[in-house]
Amino acid sequence: MAATVGARTCERAAGRDVVVIEDTVEIVLGGGELRGAGFGPVGRGGATRGVLVHAAIAVDGATGGLLGLVDVKVWNRAGGQRQKDRRRKFAEKESYRWLAGLTTAQDRLGQARSLTAIMDAEGDIYELFALRPDRVHVLTRSAHDRKLANGLLLSEMVAGFAVAARLERIIPAVPGRKERTATLELRFGKVEIKAPTGLPKGMAKSLGLCAVDVHEVNAPQGIAPVHWLLLTSHDVADPRCAGEIVDLYKSRWWIEQLFRTLKSAGFRIEESGLGDPKAFMNFAGLATVAAATLMQLVKARDGGSGQTIEDCFEPEDRPLLRALSARLEGKTARQKNPHPPDDLAFASWVIARLGAWTGYYGKPGPEVMRHGLDRFHAIKLGAQVAKDV
């Protein structure tokens, strides 16, 4: 299933500068009572039970359009406790999934012009930078105050960088925090990370990377200021390049939205009630594929992504989408579909209207798109049956 979806994403990625965003989410299903059913531990301490989903999505670096899912893996931890990873080989650790994701991205997105993989601080792994595939650059938020080859700590080195620029960036809203425009101080420079002890022989003793530090100034009262220390294999030569790195990292927000769609805003899979681990893992994989489609529609709703209807629909769906658009349009300008009929935004408008969006209030989110997509497929099936009557 993942390979099939990844192959379709590969077709859309051809010739583009592609950003691959990876992350893992824990699907919490209950407490110790699920141990007998075979669900493994998740969360701190392992008292709760569930499964884990690791997903990778592809985004067009130029337009921001969501090209689709690259890969999804779902697993259930065995045993009653989380395994300690410290003495195990890297390929045997759960953290190896980050490097495996890079290899899969290179294999499945081979027709892309360039590939940059983005991860949160959990992806700050020395082996990830040392063993990354040749065609895949890495960008992650620093999780460790690493030792450098010159004897300094990473934080000490970065503190000595001069402020290169001030940027203004929109910080998206999250539950409990409104969207705001933040002023960010930007520092950047080259660093040489020293290898941690205990790595296998033959591993590089140090790695040359670029560090980009952004710190919000004059944050609103009561709001924790943004502070990202980013590490990347990209060469960052000037403030413009450093600003582009910041914008690339900001795009990681979309995988957070994917998981929000999976858990609360669209599918609520933690409330499914499935009691068999294997059945639930299959369901979680399918739901992740569907959640990626919903996010494509959400991301395309304003137009400008350069995506066509075929990014989410079959070519034969075009006449039905046009017919539905004509039927759903109202008399006012705000109730008209404003997008070209071949654009994915055109289909997104149709699906949102089917999901009960009026065109007047707010913007349609994943839950509206899910209801609209359910109605669309029901209408499509009815249209197909009508041809046989």
CORZI-V321019 format. One record per helix or strand. SS is the DSSP state (2 for helix, 1 for strand). FROM is the first residue (numbers start at 0). LEN is the number of residues. Records with the same first field share a line. If there is no record, write none. Layout:
SS = FROM-LEN ; FROM-LEN
//
This chain:
2 = 1-12 ; 31-3 ; 43-3 ; 89-3 ; 95-13 ; 120-3 ; 125-6 ; 153-6 ; 238-12 ; 252-13 ; 268-3 ; 276-24 ; 308-3 ; 314-14 ; 332-3 ; 343-11 ; 365-23
1 = 16-14 ; 39-3 ; 47-13 ; 65-10 ; 113-6 ; 135-6 ; 146-2 ; 152-1 ; 164-7 ; 173-1 ; 176-1 ; 179-15 ; 205-12 ; 226-6 ; 307-1 ; 342-1
//
